[in-house]
Amino acid sequence: MKRIGLTLVAALCLTATTFAAGNQPTTAKWEGNINVSKLSKYLNLDAKQHEEVANICEYFTQQMAVPTLPRTTRSN
């Protein structure tokens, strides 16, 4: 009886893992577009804060456009 229970639990875990892995957006890429006006209105930001949020969004958009090199690990 114990084996049947453990087998069912293992099968359930395997099924859940497979289902969760199939729902991951592995090929989708987030563009990073944020509507600064809507965000500022939602957060009740003043003009200076709105401008700062716009600057931050622009900075991160520029940074995401720059390709990154993979990190290498050094072993001594």
C-alpha positions in Angstrom: 0.0 0.0 0.0 2.9 2.3 0.8 4.4 1.7 -2.6 1.2 2.5 -4.4 0.9 5.8 -2.5 4.5 6.8 -3.2 4.0 5.9 -6.9 0.9 8.0 -7.1 2.6 11.0 -5.4 5.6 10.7 -7.8 3.3 10.5 -10.8 1.4 13.6 -9.6 4.6 15.5 -9.1 5.9 14.5 -12.5 2.6 15.5 -14.1 2.6 18.9 -12.3 6.2 19.6 -13.3 5.5 18.8 -16.9 2.4 20.9 -17.0 4.2 23.9 -15.4 7.2 23.6 -17.7 4.9 23.6 -20.7 3.3 26.9 -19.6 6.5 28.8 -19.3 7.0 31.5 -22.0 10.5 30.5 -23.0 10.5 32.1 -26.4 8.5 35.2 -25.5 10.6 38.3 -25.0 9.3 41.2 -23.0 9.7 44.5 -24.8 9.8 46.6 -21.7 7.3 49.2 -22.8 5.8 51.0 -19.9 3.1 53.6 -20.2 4.6 56.2 -18.0 1.6 58.5 -18.0 -0.7 55.7 -16.8 1.8 54.7 -14.2 2.2 58.2 -12.9 -1.5 58.7 -12.7 -1.9 55.4 -10.8 0.8 56.3 -8.4 -0.3 60.0 -8.1 3.2 61.3 -9.0 3.9 65.0 -9.4 5.6 66.4 -12.5 9.2 65.9 -11.2 8.5 62.3 -10.2 6.8 61.7 -13.6 9.9 63.0 -15.4 12.2 60.8 -13.2 10.2 57.7 -14.0 10.3 58.6 -17.7 14.1 58.9 -17.5 14.4 55.6 -15.7 12.2 53.8 -18.3 14.2 55.3 -21.1 17.5 54.3 -19.4 16.4 50.7 -19.0 15.1 50.5 -22.6 18.5 51.6 -23.8 20.3 49.1 -21.6 18.1 46.3 -22.7 19.0 47.1 -26.4 22.7 46.6 -25.7 23.7 42.9 -26.1 25.4 41.3 -23.2 28.3 38.9 -23.2 27.9 35.7 -21.2 29.9 35.6 -18.0 32.7 33.1 -17.7 33.7 31.5 -14.5 37.4 31.3 -13.6 38.7 28.3 -11.8 42.1 28.4 -10.2 
